[in-house]
Amino acid sequence: MNLTRAEAAQRAETVEVSTYDIALTLDPGADTFRTITQVKFTAVPGSNTFIDAVTSRVHSVVLNGTELDPTVVADDYRIALDGLAAENELVVDADFHFMNTGEGLHKFVDPADGEVYLYSQFEVADARRMFAVFEQPDLKATFSFTVTAPSAWQVVSNSPTPSPESAPSARKSPSMSVWRFAPTPRISCYITALVAGPYEAVHSELTSSDGRTIPLGVFARRSLAEYLDAENVFDVTRRGFEFYERNFGVAYPFEKYDQLFVPEFNAGAMENAGAVTFVENYVFRSKVADATVERRAVTILHELAHMWFGDLVTMKWWNDLWLNESFAEYISTLATSEATEWTTAWTTFAAMEKSWAYSQDQLPSTHPIVADINDLEDVEVNFDGITYAKGASVLKQLVAWVGQRQFFDGVRAYFTRHAWSNTRLADLLAELEATSGRNLDSWSTVWLQEAGITVLRPEIDTGSDGVITDFRIAQETPELPLGGTPSLRPHRLAVGFYDLDGERLVRTDRFELDVNGSSTRVDDAIGRKRPALVLVNDDDLTYAKVRLDPASAQAATEHLGKFTDSLPRTLVWSAAWEMTRDAETRASTYIDLVLANIAAETDSSVVMVLLRQLETAGDLYSAAPETAAATIASGLRELARNAKPGSDAQLQFVKAFARQATTGEQLDTVAALLSGGEILDGLELDTDLQWDLLTSLVAGGRAADAEIDAQLASDNTATGHRAAARARAARPDEASKSDAWQQVVESADLPNAVLSSVVAGFGRAHDPALLEKFREKYFAALRTVWSTRTNEIAQTIVAGLYPSRLVDQTTIDETTDWLDANADAPSGLRRLVAENRDRVGRALRARQFDQA
């Protein structure tokens, strides 16, 4: 089912698509649905091409009035079109499968009430699972959907929802209606959408910058509707509209804006034009960390930004995916920080996104931001930390270099010139060069078209009086995982001086300069008294790993909690973590640093990241993981007990403690928290926290099926069923792990969300030796999994079941043996396996350093 870049380029030279008219009939009780697709397009006379359609059955294919034999022209995913005319009309009548993988048209049955819900998810190439389509981003067209569905349903697409008409039918139940949607503007097929079912909706409106009234809608399943915070969603959305229209200089390009929270969604959200879908985790039925609420706001603004970056103007081919994702990531963070209550969004970005980018950029799969995408399999595994987070970081660096006003002037010109069309990197650079007056050729080469990350290290000399006599920033180019080194890059950055003022660590000086080459002198710092802490890349303007000089590292260790601003504190946390990952700091030292200072951390997102990194340091990087787990859990328990009642930190510490609890005494505490034997003031024992505590007890052998069944009986919801599946897979015995393995690898029955929960539970084992028997089975199953499962499911299995908990040379050797023996395996599969090997190698080096 692959499509190569060469095939797409050839097809784009052959055809130009005008319109799609798509009629679907949706029976909630069926496994398939029928779609009649009418496509009008021009072509080079006499040429041959194909249209994409992943069908259950093709009833008929009619090209320019001539009926073609489906058994001859159609295979599992393409329909051959030969002898084309200058003007063409194609009609394909076919059945398609409802999916349970979160791809194509996904079908979900709500266990709470038995209602059926549908939604589409097409990026990268799954529109072909719902209708016949020329599936590539540069063949834009208008799309008109006609949908026959149960009359009681809501039906939403890209165009405003019309009033339904009664559908003639012999059936008495359910009664059916027809929705005839108006044509869309010219858009790419992957951002078309269909969402249908008994969704509950809340409606509002706003006035766009060009004076139009834009209807707004927020949707959720009926059984979740009571938890839908529509007013908050509308508030963030309105702020985003105002920010983007003002800075982009182009009014919102579509007629309405619906936001739909849908079940079993694979990603955070999807930027369907005017009909954005979100994962249901953003509907909060229990108390969540402030970091999660902030993440919802950023995601809302990220998807809204896509209405311009990606939907109005779209990349020509997937190698410029970053034009969509990097821009949306950068702009949404800027909008969050300047237009919402989450004013420290750049701190969150530094903690979460930059950490993701740094990790991704050091894997053997590292690639330029403008990636080399040869086919669909390449792009499916390229929605990564480089495409999103590194790209956004580099855009922040570009803005620091050319100026924000000049940057937005270029963006306005870009949208105006290329509206409703497809672009390449050169199109954007041309507009930015015109508005900034800078030649971006060399900048683009080293920042966008070369892989890797550089290291910035301060080199400071002082006299006996403490005055700085020399200050240079050294730029290092570590070897890339597959050989070679990145180029030395130009950096526009700031250096911050921090000193103690009583019990506060405050910035006393800031110097902004251009760093070029292997060594750059910081002239403005020379002759000044050396402060307690020197921070290179203060304000996080550039993208590089940053090291602390010895004196600053000591000051950070002693006074980390005394920073008055969250961003520099986060940059120090980041430097400490990267040094731990690179085996320059012991894991035990990092664990001590976090446990000693996390209580003073004021940013919820930073706390969340630190807790994840703490778990990784103990589980993977510590030379004594069992001892580290016990130390971490004990520390987290005390932090939870001492936290402010009802605080965000209290909730996060309790959840992290439950994940880490391993000793009998620690599990006693978990049991007491669940039963009410220990009460922490302000801690609400809501449903999701109950599941977290119960799963901890299950993983520790202190609870089993009876307790899981009882909890599920009180929480017969989709979330409850996923939590129960995770808990069952976490049972600490070989039979339970084997059962989980069978459900995921040897059966294809589980829907995507439940499968992901089972994978998460499978990897939860206090003793990693419990997973050893599955190491060999993993490698034996890889090619079958990749060839027989959909892309999303295959990636979940390949990444999630890799024996990463078995940090030893055997895992590395067996992975190498598989890669050597499977040189002909699909590139996406080989990439995921090689990435996992690299992570185990990094963990092994960190363990060895921690032990030395």
C-alpha positions in Angstrom: 0.0 0.0 0.0 3.0 2.3 -0.4 3.2 5.3 -2.6 6.6 6.6 -3.7 7.6 10.2 -4.2 8.4 9.4 -7.8 4.9 7.9 -8.4 3.3 11.0 -6.8 5.4 13.4 -8.9 4.5 11.5 -12.1 0.8 11.5 -11.2 0.8 15.2 -10.5 2.3 15.8 -13.9 -0.5 13.6 -15.5 -3.7 14.8 -13.8 -5.2 17.9 -12.2 -8.2 17.2 -10.0 -11.3 19.5 -10.0 -14.0 18.0 -7.8 -15.0 15.1 -5.7 -18.6 14.2 -5.0 -18.7 11.5 -2.3 -21.9 9.8 -1.2 -21.7 7.5 1.9 -24.3 5.3 3.5 -23.5 4.6 7.2 -25.2 1.6 8.9 -24.2 1.6 12.6 -24.7 -2.2 12.8 -22.6 -3.1 9.8 -18.9 -3.9 9.5 -18.6 -2.0 6.1 -20.1 1.0 4.5 -20.8 1.9 0.9 -19.3 4.9 -0.9 -19.9 6.2 -4.3 -17.1 8.6 -5.4 -17.5 10.8 -8.5 -14.2 12.5 -9.5 -13.8 15.1 -12.2 -10.2 15.7 -13.4 -8.1 16.7 -16.4 -5.3 14.6 -17.7 -2.7 14.4 -20.4 -4.7 12.8 -23.3 -3.9 9.1 -23.7 -2.0 8.9 -20.4 -2.4 6.2 -17.7 -2.5 6.6 -14.0 -4.2 5.2 -10.9 -6.5 6.2 -8.1 -6.2 5.0 -4.5 -9.0 3.0 -2.8 -8.5 0.5 0.0 -11.7 -1.4 -0.4 -13.7 -4.4 0.9 -15.4 -4.8 -2.4 -15.6 -2.8 -5.6 -19.0 -2.9 -7.2 -18.3 -0.9 -10.3 -15.8 1.5 -11.9 -17.0 3.8 -14.7 -14.5 6.0 -16.5 -15.9 8.5 -19.0 -19.1 6.5 -19.4 -17.3 3.2 -20.0 -17.8 0.5 -17.4 -14.5 -1.2 -16.4 -14.1 -4.7 -14.9 -13.2 -4.3 -11.2 -11.5 -7.7 -11.2 -9.2 -6.4 -13.9 -8.5 -2.8 -12.9 -8.8 -2.9 -9.1 -6.5 -4.6 -6.6 -6.5 -4.2 -2.8 -5.5 -0.5 -2.8 -5.4 0.9 -6.4 -7.6 1.2 -9.4 -5.8 1.5 -12.8 -7.0 4.2 -15.1 -5.8 3.8 -18.7 -6.4 5.8 -21.8 -7.4 9.0 -20.1 -9.0 11.9 -22.0 -8.3 15.6 -21.6 -11.5 15.9 -19.4 -12.4 12.9 -17.3 -15.2 11.7 -15.0 -14.7 8.7 -12.8 -17.3 7.0 -10.7 -16.3 4.3 -8.2 -18.9 2.4 -6.2 -17.3 0.3 -3.5 -17.6 -1.0 0.1 -15.1 0.0 2.7 -14.3 -1.4 6.1 -15.0 0.5 9.3 -11.7 0.5 11.1 -10.8 -0.1 14.8 -7.2 1.2 14.4 -7.8 5.0 14.4 -7.2 5.1 10.6 -9.7 5.7 7.8 -13.3 5.8 9.2 -13.0 4.5 12.8 -16.0 2.9 14.5 -16.4 2.8 18.3 -19.1 1.3 20.4 -19.4 3.0 23.8 -19.5 0.4 26.6 -21.4 2.9 28.8 -24.5 3.0 26.6 -24.0 0.9 23.5 -24.0 4.0 21.2 -22.0 3.9 18.0 -19.6 6.8 17.1 -17.6 7.3 13.9 -14.8 9.7 13.0 -12.3 9.9 10.2 -8.5 10.2 10.4 -6.7 10.5 7.1 -3.2 11.8 7.6 -0.9 10.5 6.0 -2.7 8.4 3.4 -6.0 7.0 4.8 -8.7 8.9 3.0 -8.4 6.0 0.5 -10.0 3.9 3.3 -13.2 5.9 3.0 -13.5 6.9 -0.7 -11.6 6.6 -4.0 -9.0 9.4 -4.1 -5.8 10.7 -5.7 -4.0 10.4 -2.3 -1.3 13.0 -2.3 -1.2 16.6 -0.8 -0.5 18.4 -4.1 -3.6 17.2 -5.9 -6.0 19.6 -4.3 -9.7 19.7 -5.2 -13.1 20.6 -3.8 -14.9 17.9 -1.8 -18.7 17.6 -1.5 -20.0 14.9 0.9 -23.5 13.5 1.0 -24.0 11.3 4.0 -26.9 8.9 4.8 -26.9 8.1 8.5 -29.3 7.5 11.4 -31.6 10.6 11.9 -30.6 10.9 15.6 -27.0 11.4 14.8 -24.9 14.5 14.5 -23.0 14.6 11.2 -20.0 16.9 10.8 -17.7 17.6 7.9 -15.5 20.4 6.7 -18.3 22.5 5.4 -21.1 23.8 7.7 -23.6 21.0 8.6 -26.8 21.3 6.5 -30.3 20.6 7.7 -30.9 16.8 7.2 -33.5 15.4 4.8 -35.5 12.3 5.3 -34.0 9.3 3.5 -36.3 6.9 1.8 -35.8 3.5 3.4 -37.6 0.3 4.0 -36.1 0.1 7.4 -38.1 1.2 10.4 -35.2 1.4 12.9 -33.2 3.4 12.9 -34.8 6.0 10.8 -32.3 7.5 8.3 -31.6 11.0 7.1 -29.4 12.6 4.4 -26.9 15.4 4.9 -25.8 17.2 1.7 -22.7 19.2 2.5 -21.7 22.2 0.3 -18.3 21.9 -1.5 -15.2 22.8 0.4 -12.5 25.2 -1.0 -9.6 23.5 -2.8 -7.9 21.5 -0.1 -5.8 18.4 0.2 -7.6 15.1 0.8 -5.8 14.3 4.1 -7.6 17.3 5.8 -11.1 16.3 4.8 -13.2 14.9 7.5 -16.4 13.0 8.5 -17.5 12.7 12.2 -20.9 11.0 12.9 -22.8 9.7 15.9 -24.9 10.8 18.8 -22.3 13.4 19.9 -23.4 16.2 22.3 -22.6 19.7 21.0 -22.2 23.1 22.4 -22.3 26.0 20.0 -21.0 29.6 19.9 -19.7 32.0 17.4 -17.1 34.8 16.8 -16.5 37.6 14.3 -13.4 37.2 12.1 -11.1 40.0 11.2 -12.9 40.4 7.8 -16.3 40.8 9.5 -17.7 37.3 9.0 -19.6 35.4 11.7 -17.7 32.1 12.3 -19.9 29.4 13.9 -18.0 27.5 16.6 -18.8 24.0 17.9 -17.4 21.7 20.6 -18.5 18.0 20.5 -18.0 15.0 22.8 -19.7 11.6 23.2 -22.9 11.6 25.2 -21.5 9.7 28.1 -18.6 12.2 28.4 -20.6 15.4 27.8 -21.0 16.3 31.4 -17.2 16.7 31.7 -16.8 18.9 28.5 -15.4 22.3 29.4 -16.7 23.9 26.3 -16.3 27.5 27.6 -12.6 27.0 28.3 -12.2 25.6 24.8 -14.1 28.5 23.3 -12.1 31.0 25.3 -8.7 29.6 24.1 -10.1 29.4 20.5 -11.2 33.0 20.5 -7.8 34.2 21.8 -6.1 32.1 19.1 -8.3 33.6 16.3 -7.5 37.1 17.4 -3.7 36.4 17.7 -3.4 34.6 14.4 -5.5 36.9 12.3 -3.7 39.9 13.7 -0.2 38.5 13.1 -0.9 36.6 9.9 -2.7 39.4 8.2 -5.1 36.9 6.7 -8.6 36.2 8.0 -9.6 32.6 9.0 -10.0 30.8 5.7 -13.0 28.5 6.3 -16.7 29.0 7.0 -16.9 27.5 10.5 -14.7 25.9 13.2 -15.8 22.7 15.0 -13.6 20.9 17.6 -14.6 17.3 18.2 -13.3 15.1 21.1 -13.4 11.6 19.6 -12.8 8.1 21.1 -9.7 5.9 20.6 -7.8 8.7 18.8 -4.1 7.8 18.0 -2.6 11.3 18.2 -3.2 14.5 20.2 -5.3 16.1 17.5 -5.8 16.4 13.7 -6.1 19.7 11.7 -9.0 18.7 9.5 -10.2 21.9 7.8 -12.9 23.4 10.0 -13.4 20.1 11.8 -10.5 19.5 14.2 -10.5 16.1 16.0 -8.9 15.7 19.5 -8.1 12.8 21.7 -10.6 12.3 24.4 -7.9 12.6 27.1 -8.5 16.3 26.8 -12.0 15.8 28.3 -11.1 15.7 32.0 -13.4 13.4 34.1 -10.9 13.4 37.0 -8.5 16.0 38.3 -5.4 16.3 36.1 -2.1 18.1 36.4 -2.1 21.8 35.3 0.5 20.7 32.7 -2.3 18.6 31.0 -4.7 21.6 31.0 -1.9 23.7 29.5 -1.1 21.1 26.9 -4.8 21.1 25.8 -4.5 24.9 25.3 -1.3 24.5 23.3 -2.9 21.7 21.2 -6.0 23.8 20.5 -3.8 26.6 19.3 -1.5 24.3 17.4 -4.5 22.9 15.4 -5.9 26.3 14.8 -2.6 27.5 13.4 -2.8 24.7 10.9 -5.8 26.3 9.3 -3.3 28.6 7.8 -0.1 26.6 8.0 -1.0 23.3 6.3 -4.6 23.8 5.3 -4.7 27.1 3.5 -1.1 26.6 2.3 0.1 23.0 2.1 3.4 21.4 1.5 3.8 19.9 -2.0 5.3 16.6 -0.7 5.9 15.2 2.7 9.6 16.2 2.8 8.3 19.6 3.7 6.0 18.3 6.5 8.0 20.6 8.8 6.3 23.6 7.0 3.1 22.4 8.7 4.3 21.0 12.0 7.3 23.2 13.0 5.4 26.4 12.3 2.3 25.2 14.1 4.5 24.2 17.1 6.3 27.5 17.2 3.3 29.7 16.6 1.1 27.9 19.1 3.7 28.2 21.8 4.1 31.9 21.1 0.3 32.4 21.1 -0.1 30.5 24.3 2.5 32.6 26.1 1.2 35.9 24.8 -2.6 35.4 24.5 -3.6 33.0 27.3 -3.2 32.5 31.0 -0.3 30.1 30.4 2.3 32.8 30.2 5.2 30.5 30.9 4.6 28.4 27.8 8.2 28.8 26.7 9.2 27.1 29.9 7.0 24.2 29.1 8.4 24.2 25.5 12.0 24.1 26.9 11.1 21.3 29.3 9.0 19.1 27.0 9.6 19.8 23.4 13.3 20.6 23.5 13.9 17.4 25.5 12.1 15.5 22.8 14.1 17.1 20.1 17.4 16.6 21.7 16.7 12.9 22.3 15.4 12.4 18.7 18.3 14.3 17.2 20.9 11.9 18.7 19.3 8.7 17.4 20.7 6.9 14.4 17.6 8.0 12.5 18.4 11.7 12.9 17.6 13.6 9.8 17.5 17.2 8.6 14.4 19.2 9.4 13.7 19.1 5.7 13.7 15.4 5.5 14.4 13.1 2.6 11.0 11.4 2.2 11.0 8.8 -0.6 7.6 7.2 0.2 4.7 7.0 2.6 6.6 4.6 4.9 9.3 7.2 5.4 6.8 9.9 6.4 4.7 7.6 8.7 7.7 7.4 11.1 8.7 11.0 10.6 6.2 12.7 12.9 8.9 13.0 15.4 10.8 15.3 17.7 12.8 16.8 14.8 9.8 17.6 12.5 7.9 19.1 15.4 10.2 20.3 18.3 13.6 20.9 16.6 11.9 22.6 13.7 10.0 24.9 16.1 13.2 25.6 18.1 15.0 26.5 14.9 12.2 28.9 13.9 12.5 30.5 17.3 16.2 30.9 16.5 15.4 32.4 13.1 13.0 34.9 14.7 15.8 35.9 17.1 18.1 36.4 14.1 15.9 38.3 11.6 13.5 39.9 14.1 9.9 39.1 14.9 8.3 41.9 12.9 10.3 40.9 9.8 9.3 37.3 10.3 5.6 38.0 10.5 5.8 40.3 7.5 7.3 37.4 5.5 4.6 35.0 6.8 1.8 37.5 5.7 3.4 37.7 2.2 3.7 33.9 2.1 0.0 33.3 2.9 -1.2 36.0 0.5 0.9 34.7 -2.4 0.3 31.0 -1.9 -3.3 30.7 -0.6 -5.0 27.4 -1.6 -1.8 26.1 -3.2 1.2 23.9 -2.4 4.7 25.1 -1.6 8.3 24.1 -1.0 10.9 25.4 1.4 12.2 27.8 -1.2 8.8 29.6 -1.4 8.9 30.5 2.3 12.6 31.5 2.3 12.0 33.8 -0.6 9.4 35.8 1.4 11.5 35.9 4.6 14.5 37.1 2.7 12.5 39.8 1.1 11.2 41.1 4.4 14.3 40.6 6.5 16.9 41.7 4.0 19.0 38.7 4.9 20.3 35.9 2.6 19.0 32.7 4.1 20.8 30.2 1.8 23.7 29.4 4.2 21.4 29.6 7.2 18.9 27.2 5.6 21.7 24.8 4.7 23.2 24.3 8.2 19.9 24.6 10.1 17.3 23.0 7.9 19.1 20.7 5.6 21.7 19.1 7.8 21.1 16.8 10.7 22.5 16.8 14.2 23.0 18.9 17.3 26.0 21.0 18.5 27.1 21.6 22.1 27.8 25.0 23.6 30.2 25.1 26.5 31.3 28.2 28.4 35.1 28.6 29.0 35.6 31.3 31.7 38.9 32.6 33.2 38.9 34.8 36.3 41.6 36.7 38.2 42.3 36.3 41.9 39.8 39.1 42.5 37.0 37.2 40.8 36.9 39.4 37.7 36.4 37.7 34.4 39.6 38.0 32.3 38.4 35.8 29.4 35.1 34.3 28.4 34.6 32.2 25.3 31.7 30.0 24.1 33.1 26.8 22.6 30.9 25.1 20.0 31.5 21.4 19.7 30.2 19.0 17.0 29.7 15.6 18.4 29.9 12.7 15.9 26.6 11.8 14.4 25.3 8.3 15.2 26.0 7.0 11.7 29.3 8.9 11.2 30.3 12.4 10.3 29.6 15.6 12.3 27.1 18.4 12.1 28.4 21.7 10.8 29.2 24.5 13.1 26.1 26.7 13.2 25.5 30.4 13.7 23.6 31.1 16.9 21.9 34.3 18.0 21.8 33.8 21.8 21.9 35.4 25.2 24.3 34.8 28.2 22.7 35.3 31.6 24.6 36.1 34.8 22.8 35.0 38.0 23.7 35.9 41.6 22.2 35.3 45.0 20.1 38.1 46.5 19.2 36.7 49.9 17.3 33.5 49.2 16.7 34.3 45.6 18.8 33.6 42.5 18.3 36.6 40.2 19.6 37.6 36.8 22.0 40.5 37.2 23.3 40.8 33.6 22.3 39.6 30.1 24.5 39.8 27.0 23.0 39.0 23.5 25.5 38.1 20.8 26.2 36.0 17.7 28.1 32.8 18.2 30.0 31.6 15.1 32.6 29.0 14.6 34.3 26.8 17.2 35.0 29.6 19.7 33.4 33.0 20.2 34.6 35.6 22.7 31.9 37.2 24.9 33.5 40.7 25.0 30.7 42.3 27.1 31.4 39.9 30.0 35.1 40.6 30.3 36.0 42.9 33.1 32.9 42.1 35.1 32.8 40.2 38.4 32.1 36.5 37.9 28.6 35.7 39.1 27.5 32.5 41.0 26.0 31.0 37.8 26.6 31.7 34.1 23.9 30.4 31.8 24.6 30.1 28.0 21.5 30.3 25.9 19.6 32.2 28.5 16.0 32.8 27.3 16.4 29.6 25.2 16.8 31.5 21.9 18.7 28.8 20.1 18.9 25.0 19.6 21.9 23.3 21.1 22.9 21.2 24.0 24.3 23.5 26.7 26.9 22.7 29.4 27.5 24.4 32.7 31.0 25.3 33.8 32.1 23.7 37.1 31.4 26.7 39.3 27.9 27.2 37.7 27.1 23.5 38.1 28.0 23.7 41.8 25.8 26.7 42.2 23.0 25.0 40.4 23.2 22.0 42.7 23.1 24.2 45.8 20.6 26.8 44.7 18.5 25.3 41.9 15.2 26.0 43.7 16.1 29.7 44.3 15.6 30.9 40.7 13.0 33.6 40.6 12.1 32.7 37.0 11.0 29.3 35.7 12.8 29.4 32.3 16.4 29.6 33.4 15.7 27.0 36.1 14.3 24.7 33.4 17.4 25.3 31.2 19.6 24.2 34.1 17.4 21.1 34.7 17.7 20.4 30.9 21.5 20.7 31.0 21.7 18.3 34.0 19.5 15.8 32.3 21.4 15.9 29.0 24.7 15.4 30.9 23.1 12.3 32.6 22.0 10.9 29.3 25.4 11.5 27.8 27.1 9.7 30.8 28.8 12.9 31.9 26.8 12.9 35.2 26.0 9.9 37.3 22.3 8.8 37.3 22.5 8.6 41.1 23.6 12.3 41.2 20.7 13.3 39.0 18.3 11.3 41.1 19.5 13.1 44.2 19.3 16.5 42.5 15.7 16.0 41.5 14.5 14.6 44.8 16.2 17.5 46.6 14.9 20.3 44.4 11.6 19.3 42.8 9.5 20.5 45.7 10.5 24.1 44.9 9.6 23.7 41.2 6.6 26.0 40.4 5.9 24.9 36.8 3.6 21.9 36.5 5.0 20.9 33.1 8.5 20.9 34.5 7.4 18.8 37.4 5.8 16.3 35.0 9.0 16.1 32.8 11.3 15.8 35.9 9.2 12.9 37.2 9.4 11.1 33.9 13.2 11.6 33.7 13.5 10.5 37.3 11.8 7.3 36.4 14.1 6.8 33.4 17.2 7.6 35.4 16.3 5.0 38.0 15.0 2.3 35.7 17.4 2.5 32.8 20.4 4.6 33.7 21.1 3.5 37.3 23.7 0.8 37.9 21.4 -0.5 40.7 17.8 0.0 39.4 16.1 -1.9 42.2 17.8 0.3 44.8 17.1 3.4 42.7 13.4 2.6 42.4 13.1 2.1 46.2 15.0 5.4 46.8 12.9 7.3 44.3 9.6 5.9 45.6 10.5 6.7 49.2 11.5 10.3 48.2 8.3 10.7 46.2 6.2 9.5 49.1 7.7 12.1 51.4 7.2 14.8 48.8 3.6 13.8 48.4 3.0 13.9 52.2 4.6 17.3 52.5 3.1 18.9 49.5 0.5 21.6 49.8 -2.9 19.9 50.3 -4.9 19.7 47.0 -2.0 21.1 45.0 -0.9 20.1 41.5 2.4 18.9 42.9 0.7 16.6 45.5 -1.3 14.9 42.7 1.7 14.4 40.5 3.9 13.1 43.4 1.2 10.6 44.4 0.8 9.3 40.9 4.6 9.0 40.4 5.0 7.3 43.8 2.4 4.7 42.7 4.3 4.0 39.5 7.6 3.6 41.4 6.4 1.7 44.6 8.1 -1.7 44.8 8.9 -2.6 48.3 6.3 -4.2 50.6 6.3 -1.2 52.8 5.7 1.2 49.9 2.9 -1.0 48.5 1.3 -0.9 52.0 1.2 2.9 51.5 -0.4 2.5 48.1 -3.0 0.2 49.5 -3.7 2.6 52.4 -4.2 5.5 50.0 -6.6 3.4 47.9 -8.6 2.1 50.9 -8.7 5.4 52.8 -6.4 4.0 55.5 -4.0 6.9 54.8 -5.6 10.2 53.8 -3.6 13.1 52.4 -5.5 16.4 53.0 -6.8 17.8 49.7 -6.2 14.6 47.6 -9.3 13.6 45.9 -9.5 9.8 45.4 -11.3 10.1 42.0 -11.8 7.3 39.5 -8.6 7.7 37.5 -6.4 8.0 40.6 -8.1 4.8 41.9 -7.0 3.0 38.7 -3.5 4.3 39.1 -3.2 3.0 42.7 -4.9 -0.3 41.9 -2.5 -0.9 38.9 0.4 -0.2 41.2 -0.9 -2.9 43.6 -1.5 -5.3 40.7 2.1 -4.8 39.4 3.3 -5.5 42.9 1.4 -8.7 43.3 -0.9 -7.2 45.9 -4.2 -7.3 43.8 -5.4 -9.3 40.9 -8.5 -10.0 38.7 -11.1 -9.8 41.5 -10.0 -6.2 42.3 -9.8 -5.3 38.7 -13.2 -6.6 38.0 -14.7 -4.8 40.9 -13.2 -1.5 39.8 -14.4 -2.0 36.3 -17.9 -2.7 37.5 -17.9 0.7 39.0 -16.4 2.3 35.9 -18.0 0.6 32.9 -16.6 3.3 30.5 -14.2 3.3 27.6 -11.5 4.7 30.0 -12.3 2.1 32.5 -12.0 -0.7 30.0 -8.6 0.6 28.9 -7.4 0.9 32.5 -8.5 -2.6 33.2 -6.7 -3.9 30.2 -3.5 -2.1 31.3 -3.9 -3.5 34.8 -4.4 -7.1 33.7 -1.3 -6.9 31.5 0.7 -5.6 34.5 0.1 -8.7 36.6 3.6 -10.0 37.6 3.4 -13.5 36.3 4.5 -15.2 33.1 0.9 -16.4 32.2 -0.4 -12.8 32.3 2.5 -11.5 30.2 1.9 -14.3 27.7 -1.8 -13.5 27.6 -1.0 -9.8 26.9 1.5 -10.8 24.2 -1.1 -13.0 22.5 -3.7 -10.3 22.5 -1.3 -7.8 21.0 0.9 -9.8 18.6 -1.0 -12.9 17.7 -4.5 -11.5 17.5 -5.8 -8.5 15.6 -9.0 -8.1 17.5 -8.1 -5.3 20.0 -9.0 -1.7 19.0 -6.0 0.7 18.9 -6.6 2.3 22.3 -7.0 -0.9 24.2 -4.0 -2.4 22.4 -1.9 0.6 23.5 -3.1 0.0 27.1 -2.1 -3.6 27.0 1.3 -2.7 25.6 1.8 -0.3 28.5 0.8 -2.8 31.1 3.0 -5.5 29.5 6.1 -3.4 30.0 5.4 -2.8 33.7 7.4 -5.3 35.6 9.3 -4.8 38.9 11.6 -7.5 37.8 12.6 -7.1 34.1 13.7 -10.8 34.0 9.9 -11.5 33.7 10.2 -10.2 30.2 13.2 -12.1 29.1 11.3 -15.0 27.3 9.7 -12.4 25.0 12.9 -11.0 23.7 13.4 -13.8 21.1 9.7 -13.8 20.3 9.8 -10.1 19.6 12.4 -10.4 16.8 10.7 -13.4 15.4 7.4 -11.5 15.1 8.6 -8.2 13.6 8.2 -8.7 9.9 4.8 -10.4 10.2 3.6 -7.6 12.4 4.8 -4.9 10.0 3.3 -6.6 6.9 -0.1 -7.6 8.4 -1.0 -4.7 10.6 -1.9 -1.1 9.8 0.8 1.4 10.2 -0.4 2.9 13.5 -0.8 -0.5 15.1 2.5 -1.8 13.8 4.4 1.2 15.1 2.7 0.8 18.5 3.8 -2.9 18.7 7.3 -2.5 17.3 8.1 0.4 19.6 6.2 -0.6 22.6 7.2 -4.3 22.9 10.9 -3.8 22.2 12.9 -5.3 25.2 14.1 -1.9 26.4 13.8 -2.9 30.0 16.5 -5.6 29.4 19.5 -3.2 29.5 22.3 -5.6 28.6 24.6 -6.5 25.7 22.4 -9.4 24.7 19.6 -7.0 23.7 22.0 -5.0 21.7 23.5 -8.1 20.0 20.2 -9.7 19.2 19.0 -6.4 17.7 22.1 -6.1 15.6 21.7 -9.7 14.5 18.2 -9.0 13.4 19.2 -5.8 11.5 22.0 -7.6 9.8 19.7 -10.5 8.7 16.9 -8.2 7.6 18.7 -5.6 5.5 15.7 -5.8 3.0 13.1 -5.0 5.7 11.0 -1.9 5.1 12.9 1.3 6.1 10.3 2.4 8.6 10.6 -0.9 10.5 14.4 -0.9 10.5 14.4 2.7 11.7 12.2 1.9 14.8 14.3 -1.2 15.7 17.6 0.7 15.3 16.3 3.6 17.4 15.4 1.2 20.2 18.9 -0.4 20.0 20.5 3.0 20.4 18.4 3.8 23.5 19.5 0.6 25.1 23.1 1.3 24.2 22.8 4.8 25.8 21.3 3.2 28.9 24.1 0.7 29.1 26.7 3.4 28.9 24.9 5.5 31.6 24.8 2.4 33.9 28.5 1.8 33.4 29.3 5.4 34.2 27.0 5.3 37.2 28.9 2.3 38.5 32.4 3.6 37.8 
